[in-house]
Amino acid sequence: MTTDLTFDVVLLRLALSYAAAFLLGWNREELGHPAGMRTIVLLCLASCTAMLLGGLLLTETRGDTAGLSRLDLMRLPQGILAGIG
């Protein structure tokens, strides 16, 4: 996995997340489950965005040991994903 998050890479990851969520959500809607396509797509895009943000913050603050930038940055996506669950 690359550490350079260009605009193309971010769009590709969001598009792949959307495609997978669309397929799962469409299947759930066809089977009549309460959480359908819209819910699954929103959850997948939110979790993908949270992980992209966590990875970006982790690479931006690598090696900087002074002050508040030494936080545990993976707690941000962990908290978001726990809230979604």
Rosetta blueprint (number, residue, H / E / L):
1 M L
2 T L
3 T L
4 D L
5 L L
6 T L
7 F H
8 D H
9 V H
10 V H
11 L H
12 L H
13 R H
14 L H
15 A H
16 L H
17 S H
18 Y H
19 A H
20 A H
21 A H
22 F H
23 L H
24 L H
25 G H
26 W H
27 N H
28 R H
29 E H
30 E H
31 L H
32 G L
33 H L
34 P L
35 A L
36 G L
37 M H
38 R H
39 T H
40 I H
41 V H
42 L H
43 L H
44 C H
45 L H
46 A H
47 S H
48 C H
49 T H
50 A H
51 M H
52 L H
53 L H
54 G H
55 G H
56 L H
57 L H
58 L H
59 T H
60 E H
61 T L
62 R L
63 G L
64 D L
65 T L
66 A L
67 G H
68 L H
69 S H
70 R H
71 L L
72 D L
73 L L
74 M L
75 R H
76 L H
77 P H
78 Q H
79 G H
80 I H
81 L H
82 A H
83 G H
84 I H
85 G L
